[in-house]
């Protein structure tokens, strides 16, 4: 099974990403629980100014945010969240 690839990401505060996948599908993903579970490491994503910096990196393999930490989620985990797994 091929790895999922992200074509585009559109962030919406407080914690939603609209993800356009390589296959052309688009999913709205609430990552609020993931941010909370990440504790202090992901806490900067609770700042709307940081959350809105989401961009696709690694040839579609992840979404990354600007910030003092390495703030990112890979496409596989994002796809799992999108499916509610």
Helices and strands as residue ranges (DSSP letters): E 6-12, E 16-21, E 26-30, H 32-37, H 39-42, G 43-46, H 48-51, E 55-57, G 58-60, E 62-65, E 71-74, H 75-82
